[in-house]
Amino acid sequence: MTNATPYDAAWLDREYNNRARVPGHATHFERWARDSAQARQDGRALLDVSYGLGAGETLDLFPAARSPGTPLAPVLVFIHGGWWRSLDKADHSFVAPPFVQAGACVVVPNYALCPAVNIPEITLQMVQALAWVHRHIAAHGGDPSRITVAGHSAGGHLAAMMLACEWKRVGDDLPASLVKNAMSISGLHDLEPVMHTPFVRESLRLTPAQVKKASPSRLPAPPLREGRGRLYALAGADESSEFQRQNRLIQQAWGRQVVPVCEALTGLNHFSIVEALAQPEHRLHDLMRELLDL
């Protein structure tokens, strides 16, 4: 870290507190809420489907726009951010419509929030959600053999963790390559500096053992299977030096074969980058369609 240690509290807050870095962040949240409310009016959407019995263990499912008799659709599972302690799947429904119209089935899961749970527990909730998707998505027109996971910020961390998951240990009925591809958008791939960042320290309550267990960059690179298992890592060029470093770190840790795309996208901050995902003319959207093979 440039001119700072992981324990420089003021510097860490400046680097990681995106709401403070982006004065107009509230405008982004208002836009997400408005567009998500409209997306949730789609009469085909299935909202608040339970994937487990615990707090927050529900998901929203947006079936693909496809004709009867056509092949099952690729599946995009989008995991929201919010520092593992805020926001909701209902704030992110706006991501679904462009991919639904392009022929994908979109799933947006919720999870319990810190400090009621910790990050490894949230990770296991997402494992449970992905197992549910694999077992049930065909009934909703989705192809269980074509699941791609994407996430933003804390969700980017969780998406990378899903690609690294050893699925055969989760269930005998699950394939080792359950997650075909993943995209980490402004993701957090090493939790050590986060453990020391004052504005989230008390709510996350990270321990060194949790950092080791739940940092994607500290885990073995997911094995490539039949050309699958790719992770695309993207951040906004207007994001902090730490978010840029976190983005590069996963490629450095897992290698260019597993992480062939690692970019900082011009003109985007920590919040506008999520909107770019839902803009068909944007490179980020095109990269997502590439992973989905749409």
C-alpha positions, 0 to 999 in steps of 0.5 A: 500500500502506497505510503501507508500500512494496513493499520493507518486508520484514517487512510483506510477510511478514505480508501474504503468509504465509497459513500464518502468518496462519491458525494452523489451516491444517494442519487445512484441509490434513488435510481436503483430503487426506482428502476428496481421497483419497475423491474419487480412489476414484471408479472413473470418474476418470482419474488422472495422465494426461500432457498433456506430457512434462515434470516434473509435466505430468499431470492428473486427469480426473473425467467428468461424471455424465451419461446416455448420449446427453446433450449434452457436459458443461461443463468445469471446469479447477481449478488448485491453489495453493501459491505455485507451489512446493508442493502437488499436484493430488492435494490438491485432488481434493475440489473435483471431486465436487459439480461432477461430480454437477451435470453438469460434467467436472472436470480438475485439472492439475499443474505443475512447482514452483519453484525447478526452474522459474519462473512464466512456465514454469509458465504455459506448462505450463498453456497446454499443459494447456488445449490438451490439454483442448480437443483431448481432452476430448470423448472423455471427455464434456466440451464443448471449447467450454465450458471454464471455468478456476478457480484458488486463490492461485497457481492464481488467477493462472494462471487469469487468465493462461489467460483472457488467453492468445492461443490462436491463437498456441498452435495453429492448431486452437485457438479464440481463445476456448478459455477461455470464463470464469475464476474467480480465488480469492484470486488474485495479479494483480501479481507485483511485491510477491511479488518482494520478499516474503522467505519466497518470494523465494529459491524464486520468483526473480522478475525484473522482466522476469518480473513484467511478462510474467506479471502479469495486471493488467499485460496487456491485458484479454481481449476479450469474445467473444459475451458470454464472456470473463468473470473472477470475482474472489473473496477471503475477507473474513478475508484480508490487506489485500494479498490484498484489494488483489490481488483488487480490482486485476484488476477495476481493470485489466481493467474491470467488463465483463470482471470483473463480479464482485469480492467479499470473501466473509464469514467465509472465510480463505485456506484455507477459501475453497477448501472453500467452492467445493466446498459446494453451499450456498455463494455461491462454489459458485453463482458457479462454477456460473453460469460453467459455465452449470449 
